[in-house]
């Protein structure tokens, strides 16, 4: 497949974008912005060179081509910091099983769950996986996503984990979007290792991870630490292997029960702990001390009809940054709208609108170690921002099922509706 550039060649975003309305906290102007004053952004060679009031644009940027913002709301490009976007097949039948009363664990024991996606992923070629993942990615990009994490974890064997991660890299190149790849070899126990979890963890730590890291396919390492997946001790072995390779870690933590995974991950300086419905006070304190981001995944909470809310107020009180993500996956969160997740985070988890918007930009970027390039509109960064045809920032979390005709600047190029 020739996918060196899937999208038609977009136009450069270079110019002076003016007449913009910034969302407070998500834009860092070079000079103070008077209340209500329209904003300008100078973009040159794909980089943001200056941010500030329309009335104070320095002479150096006055000659740039003018791009009318027409009073549109300005945010950074959105960041989807937890996805399993590359996989074979789908699992709509499991959705029906759960509606008939089966639990997540019962579905897994019946041969469904992650292992079902493993079989379909192993059977697919790299090109087939790319073709299946591309429209999923396009749906997210059309809504303003400018950076995304894509995990492996549906191969559970070196050649198939490699295949997933290679497709993730190809997607980033083909669509001009920042992709961070996460190795999730310790996602589930493959059927051929039934009853031999330690043998499989040894394979993950001593064969799969070193090989994939050497090929430049791994940006971070994740584990599913849960009673239906891997123990705390097994998780720590994977973290130690990642640490030896200089790779940061993340964790699927405390989704179904309190395993103490968040505290363990924090001891290893984890970028994030994700799901965290059953997060303890000790876990929160450890995350706060380590600077670990809490990633909220309301799509999975909704799909599983969970009733155990994550400890939002305790996270808020501790000052732990909260990101929000789609957790796109075929089993428990087949979500392809990050704005819908912002709405769910507000409605189900009681986040405020500013918290939800920071959760899909600023804090999500931090969860991927992209805080210096994404999640904030500021000078010296690549041009990744979105202009929204709405009057109030609350509208971004208020509407659902509505795809606003936004203008997207991604990696210094313009996509979506013309400005």
Helices and strands as residue ranges (DSSP letters): E 11-12, E 15-22, E 27-28, E 39-44, E 47-53, G 54-56, H 59-62, E 66-68, E 73-76, E 78-80, H 92-99, H 104-109, H 114-123, H 126-141, E 145-151, H 158-175, E 178-186, G 191-193, H 197-203, I 204-208, H 209-214, E 220-223, H 232-244, E 248-253, H 261-267, E 272-275, H 281-290, E 293-296, H 298-303, H 312-318, E 322-324, H 338-349, H 353-359, H 362-367, E 377-378, E 385-388, H 395-398, E 407-410, E 413-416
